[in-house]
Amino acid sequence: MKTAAEVCPLCAGTGWKPVPGTPDGGVKRCDCLLRARGGALIAAARIPKRYEHCELSNFDFEGPLSHLEHARMAAYRFVEEYPVDKTGLLLIGNAGSGKTHLAVGIAKALIQEKGIECVFYDYADLLKQIQDSYNPSVQTTELGLLRPVFEAEVLVLDDLGSVRPTDWRWDTVRLILNTRYNDGRTTIITTNFPNKPPGKPGGKPAADDEDDSPPRASAQDSSDQVKYTLGDRIGEPMRSRLHEMCRIVKMEGLDYRKKFKRARFV
């Protein structure tokens, strides 16, 4: 039982506070309820520890990073307009350009300011978890893993295309994106690959790429962004689908991540 000191003075513990100046005694959700819900939603959002510091307010866009101001403004506008406009975002840029920082900052702002459910998944990690679920010794099912991916009001899918394509990976990303598109859910995506059609005929993986081994990061994967397009990595039909699902925000230039790390130790 709450003491008198613990009861919110704005809503008297009801969760609704009056809106001044409304003739019919209008009310809206109280800040105390949003804070309580926000805390629970942040804990459930699966934001990796390395990105816990990321906020829209500490995204650096000044001086040599002034070219990122448009991306920061797009992020603030996205939060302001949601959920009236539920179009997602596709953040495109080279490694270290600040894409994940912005995506996490958007998710945290939606949670804290509007009480919106958001969940974060790294593309390669998600694929590996799904593949691992096929092992009978693993106490997780594919459906159990995919349910929050399908059903989260806002999904942040980080580093799309970061592992080499196979037919199984194409089928999986197609299932995720099409399900969310058909259900009218919002997806925020980051990728290092240029938003272009496949460079190889049909965008099919090369013969030596055709394996279904668990996704893993490698120096080769990191350099692939120079040689491949987004169409190569997820297939042209899915690249086209992203254009229906998302607004495109390009982020290119200096390595934002290195600058931020240096600033933390100065």
NUNU-375232 format. One record per residue (C-alpha): residue in one letter; y, x negated, z. Coordinates in nm, 3 decimals. Layout:
N
+-----+---------+---------+---------+
! res !       y !       x !       z !
+-----+---------+---------+---------+
!   A !       Y !       X !       Z !
...
+-----+---------+---------+---------+
END
This chain:
266
+-----+---------+---------+---------+
! res !       y !       x !       z !
+-----+---------+---------+---------+
!   M !   0.000 !   0.000 !   0.000 !
!   K !   0.340 !  -0.137 !  -0.098 !
!   T !   0.607 !  -0.188 !   0.166 !
!   A !   0.959 !  -0.057 !   0.115 !
!   A !   1.072 !  -0.409 !   0.021 !
!   E !   0.811 !  -0.424 !  -0.257 !
!   V !   0.907 !  -0.094 !  -0.422 !
!   C !   1.125 !  -0.145 !  -0.728 !
!   P !   1.478 !  -0.016 !  -0.654 !
!   L !   1.533 !   0.079 !  -1.020 !
!   C !   1.238 !   0.315 !  -1.061 !
!   A !   1.134 !   0.378 !  -0.698 !
!   G !   0.782 !   0.277 !  -0.792 !
!   T !   0.740 !   0.534 !  -1.072 !
!   G !   0.753 !   0.284 !  -1.360 !
!   W !   1.038 !   0.479 !  -1.525 !
!   K !   1.408 !   0.411 !  -1.478 !
!   P !   1.698 !   0.640 !  -1.571 !
!   V !   1.907 !   0.562 !  -1.878 !
!   P !   2.277 !   0.583 !  -1.785 !
!   G !   2.492 !   0.810 !  -1.999 !
!   T !   2.214 !   1.031 !  -2.134 !
!   P !   2.303 !   1.400 !  -2.082 !
!   D !   1.942 !   1.512 !  -2.037 !
!   G !   1.851 !   1.255 !  -1.772 !
!   G !   1.661 !   1.028 !  -2.010 !
!   V !   1.431 !   0.759 !  -1.877 !
!   K !   1.260 !   0.448 !  -2.013 !
!   R !   0.994 !   0.206 !  -1.897 !
!   C !   1.116 !   0.000 !  -1.605 !
!   D !   1.142 !  -0.378 !  -1.624 !
!   C !   0.906 !  -0.410 !  -1.327 !
!   L !   0.628 !  -0.242 !  -1.525 !
!   L !   0.689 !  -0.462 !  -1.827 !
!   R !   0.675 !  -0.774 !  -1.607 !
!   A !   0.349 !  -0.667 !  -1.447 !
!   R !   0.192 !  -0.575 !  -1.780 !
!   G !   0.333 !  -0.888 !  -1.940 !
!   G !   0.166 !  -1.113 !  -1.685 !
!   A !  -0.173 !  -0.956 !  -1.753 !
!   L !  -0.122 !  -0.968 !  -2.130 !
!   I !  -0.015 !  -1.334 !  -2.126 !
!   A !  -0.333 !  -1.421 !  -1.935 !
!   A !  -0.541 !  -1.233 !  -2.194 !
!   A !  -0.362 !  -1.374 !  -2.499 !
!   R !  -0.578 !  -1.689 !  -2.522 !
!   I !  -0.276 !  -1.918 !  -2.575 !
!   P !  -0.404 !  -2.278 !  -2.562 !
!   K !  -0.274 !  -2.495 !  -2.281 !
!   R !  -0.101 !  -2.731 !  -2.525 !
!   Y !   0.118 !  -2.441 !  -2.644 !
!   E !   0.191 !  -2.276 !  -2.309 !
!   H !   0.542 !  -2.424 !  -2.311 !
!   C !   0.630 !  -2.266 !  -2.647 !
!   E !   0.910 !  -2.008 !  -2.640 !
!   L !   1.157 !  -1.891 !  -2.901 !
!   S !   1.432 !  -2.011 !  -2.669 !
!   N !   1.314 !  -2.375 !  -2.672 !
!   F !   1.245 !  -2.396 !  -3.045 !
!   D !   1.463 !  -2.683 !  -3.169 !
!   F !   1.657 !  -2.611 !  -3.487 !
!   E !   1.959 !  -2.836 !  -3.449 !
!   G !   2.066 !  -3.166 !  -3.602 !
!   P !   1.792 !  -3.308 !  -3.827 !
!   L !   1.592 !  -2.987 !  -3.777 !
!   S !   1.869 !  -2.754 !  -3.897 !
!   H !   1.652 !  -2.660 !  -4.195 !
!   L !   1.437 !  -2.461 !  -3.948 !
!   E !   1.720 !  -2.230 !  -3.840 !
!   H !   1.618 !  -1.965 !  -4.095 !
!   A !   1.262 !  -1.965 !  -3.954 !
!   R !   1.390 !  -1.921 !  -3.599 !
!   M !   1.610 !  -1.632 !  -3.709 !
!   A !   1.314 !  -1.471 !  -3.889 !
!   A !   1.113 !  -1.496 !  -3.567 !
!   Y !   1.387 !  -1.331 !  -3.357 !
!   R !   1.430 !  -1.059 !  -3.619 !
!   F !   1.055 !  -0.995 !  -3.619 !
!   V !   1.054 !  -0.940 !  -3.241 !
!   E !   1.366 !  -0.723 !  -3.254 !
!   E !   1.231 !  -0.496 !  -3.529 !
!   Y !   0.876 !  -0.461 !  -3.397 !
!   P !   0.710 !  -0.206 !  -3.389 !
!   V !   0.942 !  -0.012 !  -3.624 !
!   D !   0.854 !  -0.272 !  -3.887 !
!   K !   0.496 !  -0.391 !  -3.836 !
!   T !   0.483 !  -0.625 !  -4.137 !
!   G !   0.329 !  -0.956 !  -4.034 !
!   L !   0.448 !  -1.312 !  -4.094 !
!   L !   0.297 !  -1.597 !  -4.293 !
!   L !   0.446 !  -1.926 !  -4.170 !
!   I !   0.391 !  -2.203 !  -4.426 !
!   G !   0.473 !  -2.571 !  -4.387 !
!   N !   0.340 !  -2.922 !  -4.347 !
!   A !   0.165 !  -3.033 !  -4.029 !
!   G !   0.403 !  -3.064 !  -3.734 !
!   S !   0.673 !  -2.839 !  -3.878 !
!   G !   0.678 !  -2.607 !  -3.574 !
!   K !   0.478 !  -2.317 !  -3.715 !
!   T !   0.249 !  -2.274 !  -3.415 !
!   H !   0.542 !  -2.306 !  -3.173 !
!   L !   0.718 !  -2.017 !  -3.348 !
!   A !   0.403 !  -1.805 !  -3.372 !
!   V !   0.328 !  -1.846 !  -3.000 !
!   G !   0.694 !  -1.788 !  -2.915 !
!   I !   0.688 !  -1.460 !  -3.106 !
!   A !   0.370 !  -1.349 !  -2.931 !
!   K !   0.509 !  -1.430 !  -2.586 !
!   A !   0.837 !  -1.251 !  -2.662 !
!   L !   0.650 !  -0.939 !  -2.778 !
!   I !   0.442 !  -0.943 !  -2.461 !
!   Q !   0.723 !  -1.011 !  -2.217 !
!   E !   0.996 !  -0.796 !  -2.375 !
!   K !   0.794 !  -0.506 !  -2.518 !
!   G !   0.456 !  -0.511 !  -2.347 !
!   I !   0.274 !  -0.556 !  -2.681 !
!   E !  -0.085 !  -0.682 !  -2.679 !
!   C !  -0.115 !  -1.014 !  -2.867 !
!   V !  -0.407 !  -1.252 !  -2.903 !
!   F !  -0.421 !  -1.610 !  -3.038 !
!   Y !  -0.708 !  -1.761 !  -3.237 !
!   D !  -0.740 !  -2.097 !  -3.407 !
!   Y !  -0.903 !  -2.036 !  -3.747 !
!   A !  -1.157 !  -2.321 !  -3.727 !
!   D !  -1.250 !  -2.244 !  -3.366 !
!   L !  -1.299 !  -1.876 !  -3.445 !
!   L !  -1.533 !  -1.953 !  -3.736 !
!   K !  -1.734 !  -2.190 !  -3.518 !
!   Q !  -1.765 !  -1.930 !  -3.242 !
!   I !  -1.890 !  -1.674 !  -3.494 !
!   Q !  -2.146 !  -1.917 !  -3.634 !
!   D !  -2.259 !  -2.013 !  -3.284 !
!   S !  -2.318 !  -1.644 !  -3.207 !
!   Y !  -2.608 !  -1.649 !  -3.455 !
!   N !  -2.799 !  -1.879 !  -3.219 !
!   P !  -3.037 !  -1.664 !  -3.010 !
!   S !  -2.965 !  -1.879 !  -2.703 !
!   V !  -2.595 !  -1.790 !  -2.711 !
!   Q !  -2.510 !  -1.484 !  -2.503 !
!   T !  -2.247 !  -1.358 !  -2.747 !
!   T !  -2.270 !  -1.136 !  -3.053 !
!   E !  -2.066 !  -1.156 !  -3.372 !
!   L !  -1.936 !  -0.805 !  -3.312 !
!   G !  -1.838 !  -0.894 !  -2.956 !
!   L !  -1.639 !  -1.192 !  -3.083 !
!   L !  -1.472 !  -1.003 !  -3.366 !
!   R !  -1.375 !  -0.688 !  -3.174 !
!   P !  -1.055 !  -0.838 !  -3.020 !
!   V !  -0.975 !  -1.003 !  -3.356 !
!   F !  -1.000 !  -0.665 !  -3.528 !
!   E !  -0.838 !  -0.454 !  -3.258 !
!   A !  -0.553 !  -0.662 !  -3.107 !
!   E !  -0.218 !  -0.499 !  -3.183 !
!   V !  -0.084 !  -0.838 !  -3.294 !
!   L !  -0.314 !  -1.126 !  -3.396 !
!   V !  -0.190 !  -1.484 !  -3.427 !
!   L !  -0.429 !  -1.666 !  -3.663 !
!   D !  -0.339 !  -2.033 !  -3.650 !
!   D !  -0.405 !  -2.296 !  -3.916 !
!   L !  -0.557 !  -2.068 !  -4.179 !
!   G !  -0.763 !  -2.261 !  -4.434 !
!   S !  -0.804 !  -2.567 !  -4.211 !
!   V !  -1.177 !  -2.596 !  -4.288 !
!   R !  -1.330 !  -2.629 !  -4.630 !
!   P !  -1.426 !  -2.300 !  -4.795 !
!   T !  -1.778 !  -2.172 !  -4.837 !
!   D !  -1.889 !  -1.827 !  -4.945 !
!   W !  -1.962 !  -1.738 !  -4.582 !
!   R !  -1.616 !  -1.847 !  -4.467 !
!   W !  -1.452 !  -1.655 !  -4.750 !
!   D !  -1.650 !  -1.344 !  -4.657 !
!   T !  -1.548 !  -1.383 !  -4.292 !
!   V !  -1.176 !  -1.422 !  -4.354 !
!   R !  -1.193 !  -1.134 !  -4.603 !
!   L !  -1.353 !  -0.912 !  -4.339 !
!   I !  -1.090 !  -1.003 !  -4.077 !
!   L !  -0.785 !  -0.961 !  -4.299 !
!   N !  -0.905 !  -0.648 !  -4.477 !
!   T !  -1.002 !  -0.478 !  -4.150 !
!   R !  -0.662 !  -0.544 !  -3.997 !
!   Y !  -0.482 !  -0.443 !  -4.316 !
!   N !  -0.672 !  -0.116 !  -4.344 !
!   D !  -0.611 !  -0.037 !  -3.975 !
!   G !  -0.236 !  -0.107 !  -4.009 !
!   R !  -0.238 !  -0.390 !  -3.753 !
!   T !   0.006 !  -0.681 !  -3.751 !
!   T !  -0.104 !  -1.039 !  -3.818 !
!   I !   0.098 !  -1.360 !  -3.776 !
!   I !  -0.056 !  -1.648 !  -3.971 !
!   T !   0.022 !  -2.019 !  -3.993 !
!   T !  -0.104 !  -2.253 !  -4.264 !
!   N !  -0.043 !  -2.606 !  -4.389 !
!   F !  -0.138 !  -2.520 !  -4.746 !
!   P !   0.116 !  -2.433 !  -5.018 !
!   N !   0.128 !  -2.066 !  -5.111 !
!   K !  -0.006 !  -2.111 !  -5.463 !
!   P !  -0.303 !  -1.986 !  -5.668 !
!   P !  -0.621 !  -2.194 !  -5.678 !
!   G !  -0.578 !  -2.530 !  -5.845 !
!   K !  -0.944 !  -2.543 !  -5.947 !
!   P !  -1.096 !  -2.285 !  -6.184 !
!   G !  -1.164 !  -1.972 !  -5.982 !
!   G !  -1.068 !  -2.151 !  -5.661 !
!   K !  -1.437 !  -2.212 !  -5.590 !
!   P !  -1.526 !  -2.494 !  -5.350 !
!   A !  -1.645 !  -2.816 !  -5.509 !
!   A !  -2.020 !  -2.871 !  -5.510 !
!   D !  -2.004 !  -3.115 !  -5.219 !
!   D !  -1.810 !  -2.858 !  -5.014 !
!   E !  -2.084 !  -2.594 !  -5.036 !
!   D !  -2.234 !  -2.610 !  -4.689 !
!   D !  -2.246 !  -2.375 !  -4.395 !
!   S !  -2.232 !  -2.636 !  -4.124 !
!   P !  -2.008 !  -2.552 !  -3.827 !
!   P !  -1.638 !  -2.608 !  -3.902 !
!   R !  -1.502 !  -2.932 !  -3.765 !
!   A !  -1.170 !  -3.110 !  -3.783 !
!   S !  -1.160 !  -3.439 !  -3.972 !
!   A !  -0.918 !  -3.679 !  -4.131 !
!   Q !  -1.036 !  -3.544 !  -4.465 !
!   D !  -0.948 !  -3.189 !  -4.363 !
!   S !  -0.601 !  -3.306 !  -4.259 !
!   S !  -0.539 !  -3.470 !  -4.596 !
!   D !  -0.669 !  -3.169 !  -4.789 !
!   Q !  -0.333 !  -2.996 !  -4.762 !
!   V !  -0.202 !  -3.250 !  -5.014 !
!   K !  -0.477 !  -3.172 !  -5.267 !
!   Y !  -0.545 !  -2.802 !  -5.220 !
!   T !  -0.356 !  -2.473 !  -5.224 !
!   L !  -0.390 !  -2.168 !  -5.003 !
!   G !  -0.565 !  -1.998 !  -5.296 !
!   D !  -0.822 !  -2.278 !  -5.296 !
!   R !  -0.887 !  -2.244 !  -4.924 !
!   I !  -0.916 !  -1.866 !  -4.879 !
!   G !  -0.958 !  -1.737 !  -5.234 !
!   E !  -0.699 !  -1.577 !  -5.459 !
!   P !  -0.780 !  -1.214 !  -5.362 !
!   M !  -0.709 !  -1.288 !  -4.996 !
!   R !  -0.395 !  -1.488 !  -5.077 !
!   S !  -0.273 !  -1.183 !  -5.268 !
!   R !  -0.362 !  -0.958 !  -4.974 !
!   L !  -0.148 !  -1.174 !  -4.744 !
!   H !   0.152 !  -1.097 !  -4.964 !
!   E !   0.097 !  -0.728 !  -4.885 !
!   M !   0.046 !  -0.791 !  -4.513 !
!   C !   0.315 !  -1.048 !  -4.437 !
!   R !   0.665 !  -1.172 !  -4.500 !
!   I !   0.663 !  -1.537 !  -4.612 !
!   V !   0.855 !  -1.795 !  -4.407 !
!   K !   0.858 !  -2.151 !  -4.543 !
!   M !   0.896 !  -2.437 !  -4.292 !
!   E !   0.916 !  -2.783 !  -4.442 !
!   G !   1.078 !  -3.114 !  -4.363 !
!   L !   1.069 !  -3.348 !  -4.064 !
!   D !   0.780 !  -3.351 !  -3.816 !
!   Y !   0.904 !  -3.108 !  -3.551 !
!   R !   0.610 !  -3.182 !  -3.322 !
!   K !   0.681 !  -3.557 !  -3.298 !
!   K !   1.049 !  -3.494 !  -3.226 !
!   F !   0.962 !  -3.245 !  -2.952 !
!   K !   0.718 !  -3.489 !  -2.790 !
!   R !   0.978 !  -3.766 !  -2.791 !
!   A !   1.236 !  -3.535 !  -2.634 !
!   R !   1.000 !  -3.451 !  -2.345 !
!   F !   0.975 !  -3.817 !  -2.246 !
!   V !   1.339 !  -3.920 !  -2.290 !
+-----+---------+---------+---------+
END
